[in-house]
Amino acid sequence: MTDFHAPLRSAVKARRRGRPLVLFLDYDGTLVEIAPRPELARPSPELLELLSRLTAQVDLKVMVVSGRPLRHLQALLPVPGLDFLGSHGGEAFIGGRPYPMPVATVNHKELSRWRSRLAELLQPFQGWWIEDKPLGFALHYRQVSAYHLALIMVVLRRWREQLQQERGFQVLAGKKVLEILPLSVSKGAAIQDILLLPGFLGFFPIYLGDDITDESAFLLLQGRGLTIRVGGSRNRTAASHYLPDTKAVRHFLALLAVPPEDL
């Protein structure tokens, strides 16, 4: 069996050099398995206990970074000391209080127009739904039948081309989901701002994520921290390291939930 953790442990020890750690953790597909619907992807008591052990470390900060709305993350993960970046970095809760992120004003009228147009185009199909979010919306199509998937992808491609021509919003493609957001929002941009805050200066960053929406963070942290792709292809990512699944993630996090001299 391949030991994915030994090289990671060595890399953390070699590059950390006594600095405190900040862990940036994606939620769906990284901390928990991806579920048919977002509300079904809930943390286990063991995961909550592990996160509590991590936040209790005096030289370690933990921030969950997700496309989910901030309020949903806080409800799912009621862990004291945990920080959050929701809406792909458009919302933040840091140090026990909301933190205003520098996000462009959302044109809700235009957003509603694009949402209505998409819903109209997809009306002949089943297995999709639209999730409204604070800064945009997400189209989920995980439950679309294989028979209709190719047709839906043609519809989505044309809709995306029209939206991108107007340059008012961006479309982030994930695992059977499309996120529509303001142009300035990305996980990488948010983390760049976070690492410049006084409470995070000098911290060694570790980022774990499983999706294309995490690639902006992987690119940002090249040469500055440790980046770990979870699942998927090891070759099609800017991450420096790899873990195969959420179980391996929890094992790695358990290794960090000990005093640094024992790592």
N, C-alpha and C positions, 0 to 999 in steps of 0.2 A: 504493500500500500504506500502511495506517495505521501511523504511528510511535507505538507505545505507550510507548516508553522516554524520549522527550524530556521530556514532562510529568512523568514520575516522577523523572527526573534533576533537573529543576528543583525539584520539591517537596522532594526529599531535601536539596538544597543550601540551599534557603530556610529550611527548618524545623529542620535539624540544628544550624546555628549553631555549628559547631566541636565539638559534643559527640561522644563515641564512640558507635558504633552497636551495637545488639544485634538480630540477625536471628532471627526466629522462623519456622521453615519447616516446613510440613506435608510429609508424605512422599508418600503415594499421591495421585495426581492433581495434585501440585504439583512435587515434584522428579522423580518418575517417572510414567509413564503407568499408569493403572489397568489391572490384568491380570485375566483370568478367575478366577485364584486368587491369594491374597496372596503365596505363595511364588514366583510367577513374576514379580513386580514387583521386579526387581533393578536396582541402579544400574550405569550404564556406567562404564568406567574414566575417561572424560572428566568425568563428574559427580564422581567421587571426587577427581580432580585439582583440579577447580574448588573444591570444598569445602575442600580442603587449602590452596589459595591464599587463601581467605577467612579461615580460622582463623589463618593466618600473619600477618594484619594486626594491628598492635599496638593499634589503636583500634577493634577490631571483635570482638564475640562472636557465635557462631553456635550456635543451639539448634534441634534438630529436635523438632517437637511432633506426636505421632501417637497414634492409638488403638491402635497395635500395642504389644505388650509391650516393656518396656525391653530385655530380653535380645535380642529379635529385631532391634531397631534397632541395637544395638551390633554385632551380627554382620554386618548389612548394610552398615554405614557405619563401618568401622574407620579413622576419620580422627583423627589426634592433635589434641587441643584442642577437639573437638566436644562440646557439651553435649546432653543429651537430656531430654525429657519424654515418657514412655510412658504407655500406658493412659489417654489423654485427660487427662493431668496428675496421675494417681494415683501415678506412679513418676517419680523424677528421678535423673539422674546429672550432677553439676555440678562443674566444676573438678577432674575426674579422680577423683571418688569418689561413691558413692551419697549422695543427699540425701533425708532423710525428709520426705515431704509430709504435711500435716495432713489425713488422710483418715479418715472414720468407719470403724469396724470393720465388716467384711463378715460378714453372717449367711450362712455357707456352706450351712447346712442349708436355709434358705429359698430360697437361690439355686438349689440343686440341685432343689428341688421345682418351681420355675418352669421350669427347664431341661427336666426330665423331662416336664412337662405340654406344653411347646411341641413337643418331639420326638414325643410321642404324637399331637398334633393334626396334625402335618405328615407323618406316616407314609405316608398314601396318595399323596404327591407325590414327585417326583424333582427333582434339580438343586439341592438345598439342603444345607447342612451347618452344624454348630455348632462354633465355635472357642472353646475354653476359654481364659480369660485370668486374670491374677492377681487382678483385682478383680471379675470378672464373666464374661460370655460374649458372643459375637457370633453372630448368625444371618446367614449369607450366602445369598442367593437369586438371585445374578446368572445362574445357569445354569438357572433354572426356565423351562420353555417358555412362549411367549406364550399358548398355549392354557390353561395352568393358572394363569397369573399373577394374573388377576382373582380366582379362587377362593382362592388363597393370601392375597391381600391382605385378603379378608373374614375369614379365619381369624386373621390377625395382628392385625387391628383389634380383634376381640373379646378376644383374649388380652391385648393391651396395655391395654384398658379394665379388665380384671380385675386386672392387675398394678398399675396406677396407682391403683386404688381402695384398695389396701392400703397404699400410700405407703411401701413399704420400699425400692424401687429406682426408678430412672429409666430410660427408654428413649430412646436417641438414634437418630434415623433418618438414615442416610446414603445413599450411592448403592448401592441393592440390598443394604443391610446394616442390621441393627438391633443396637445395642449396649445391653446391660443392665449398669448400673453403680450404685454407691451414689449417693444423692441429692446428696451434696456435691461430686461430681467434675465438673469441666468444664475445658476448656482456658483459658477466661477467668479462672476462679478461681485456677488454678495460676500463670498469668502474673502476676496481681496480686501473689501471694506472692513470685514470683521478682524482680520489679522493686523490691521492698522490701529485698532482700538487700544487704548492704554492697558486694558486688562488682558490683552492677548499678545502684546509685544514680547518677543523672545521665546514664544512657545514653538515647539516642534509639531507641525501638523501631520496628521494621518487621516486620509480620506478613504472611505469604503463605499462603493456604489456598484450597481449592476446594469445600468441602462445608459443609453446614448445621452440622456439629459445630465449625466454625471461627467461626461467627457470635458466640459468646460472647466470643471474643477481639477480634473486630472492634468489638463494642459497648464493651468495656472500654477500648480504645485510642482511641476517638473523641476528638479534640482533644488527644491526648497523643502520638500517633505517626503512622505511615503504615500504612494497611491496604490490602491488595491481594487482590481476588478473582480466582482463576484459573479461567477457563472459566465455563460456565453463563451465567446471566442477570446483566447489569450492574444491573438495576433491583431485583432481589429480594435485596438484601444490604445490610448495614450498612458494608461496606468503602468506603473513599474513592476507591480506584483499581481498575483492571482490567487483567489480562493474559489473552490468549486461550487459552494452552496452556502445556505444560511447556517447549517450546522457547523461548517468550518469557521464561519464568521464568529459564532458564539464561542467556539473553542479558542480562537485567537483573542477575543475580548477577555475571556477568563484568564488568559496569560498576562494580560495587562492589568487585571484587577488585583495585583499584588504589589507590594512595595518595590520601587525601582531597583533596589539593590538585589532583589531576588529574581529579576527578569533575566 
